[in-house]
Amino acid sequence: MAALHDARTLAERDHYLAVVSTRRTDGTIQSSLVNAGVLPHPIGGTETVGFVTYGPAKLRNLRQRPEITLTFRAGWEWMAVEGRAELIGPDDVHRDIEGDRLRLLLRQIFTAAGGSHDDWDEYDRTMAEQRRTAVLVWPTRIYGN
């Protein structure tokens, strides 16, 4: 099994873009493109893959069926990370990650996915206004070419 280090290295080569696939109620697949990065989980430090979203379809699917696959690619090289999603946000409260810890987690995910910002206060306001949610993926299988 490939390691998350390999996924991080591949992600760096194409702007940390990943196709995220979740399962709808009818069993079909819903996919979208996100910026995602590898980072330590805020509790315990285990390496996870994270991204920030407010997409209603993706969140609805993950709340009901937390299985998820992220696929990173650069050229013809690709790596898939399958796992279980953990949602942390204003509508998916985690008892140990609220308020300031959530604000900092959203920043940490953003920077792990290659982002930077000139005005972090503006970033924080936008995340709060849009009720953005952190998605942390606990990998169960990593593979690619």
N, C-alpha and C positions, 0 to 999 in steps of 0.2 A: 504494500500500500504506500502510495506517495505521501509525502508529509505536507503539512500546511506551509512550511518554508518554501516548498516548490510552488505552491499556489500563489504565495506572496510574490515570489520572483517573477512568475508569469504575469500576474496582475500589473506589476510595475511597468511592464513593457507596452501595455495598451490602456493607459489612463485608469487603471483599476476597474475597468468595465466588466460586468458579469451579467449573464442571463440568469434570471431567477425564475424557477418553475415551481408552482404550487398546484395542488389538486383541488378542482372545483367539486361541489356537492355531487354532480352527475358523473364524476370520475374523470372528466377530461382535464387537460393540463392548461393552466393559465401561465403565460410567460411574459416577462418584461425585462427591461435593461436597467441596471442600477450601477452605482459606484459602490464597491465593497472592498473591505480590507481585512487583514488578519490582525487581531489584537488580543491582549489578555482579557479574560472575563473579569468584570469589576469585583466579583466576589470569588476569591480563590486563585485567580490568575491563570487558569487553564486557557490555552490558546483556543480562540474561536474565530469565526468569520462574522463580520458585522456589516450592516448597512442601515440607513435611516430611511423611513418611508412614511407616507400618509395615504398611499393608494388603498382605497376602500376594498377593492376586490382582493388584493393580496392579503390585507389584514384579516378580512372575513374568512378567507380560505385557511390562513394560518391559525386563527383562533379555533376553528373547528377541526382542522387536520394539520398539525404542526410539521409534518414531513415536508422537506424542502430540498431542492438541488440548486446549487449555483455553479455555473460553468464560466470559467475564465478562458480567454483565448488571446493569442497573439500570432498573427499569420496562421499557419496550419497547425500550430501547437495548441493544445487545449488541456484543461484539467477540470474535472467535476468534483465538487464537494457535496456529498449527500449528508443529511443529518436531520436533527430535530431543532426547530426554531423556538427560541424563547423571546417573548415580546415584553418590552419594558417602555412604558410611556404613560401619558396622562389618562388614557383609557385602558391601560394594561398595567396596573399598579404593581410594583414590586416592593414589598415591605422594607427592604434594605436599600432601595435606590429611589429616592424621591427628591424633589426640590433641587438643591444645588448639585447633588450627586447625579441626577438625571441630566441636568444641563451640561455638566462636565463629560458625562458619558457620550452624549450626542456630539460634542466637540471631538472627543477622542476617536469615535467612529469616523467622523468626517475627515480628520487628518490621517487616520490609518488607511482611508480610501483615496489618499492623494490630495485631499482638499486643503486649501488655505483660505484665510479671510483677513481682510484689512480692518474690519470692524466687528469684533466678536460680540459686542452688545447687540448690534443689529442682527447678527446671526441668531443669537439666543432669542430675541424677540420674534423673529420669523418662525423659528422652531416651535415656540410656545403658541403663537397665533395659529399655526397650521396643525397643531396637536400632533407633531411628528413623533414617531415611535421608533425606538431602537429594536432591531432584529438581530439577535445573536444566535449563531448556528453552532450547535454542538455536533462536530463531525462524527459520522459513523463509518463512512467510506470515502476515500479519496482516490481518484484514478484518472488517467489520461494517457497521452502519448508523449 
